Amino acid sequence: MLLKAKALNHKMFIVLSPVRSDYKAAVLARNPQVFERLFDLLNQFELGYRPTVIDFFNDNQIEDAHFADYDHLLPTGDGVAYISKRIEQIVRES
């Protein structure tokens, strides 16, 4: 997929979803390096192309009040607006 994206001059983005702090704590308690394997894989392939990783899992701008439950943002809340604007900014800058 990466080679095809590169050949077509497409950009790839990997978005790590945000979660509420209690859920994040539970995930990290079971697996402190939860995304380490992902970054290992990205570093392992020397394709001359690397997807942009957008990390909302570790984004301190997203607060528990932005969530409807442990991993779903309030549909019309500030969290959704923040993420949408941030993704747009990253895509435009890349």
Secondary structure, DSSP 8 states (H G I E B T S, - for coil): -HHHHHHTT---EEEE----HHHHHHHHHH-TTTTHHHHHHHHH--SS---EEEE-TT-TT--GGGBSSSS-B-TTSHHHHHHHHHHHHHHHH-
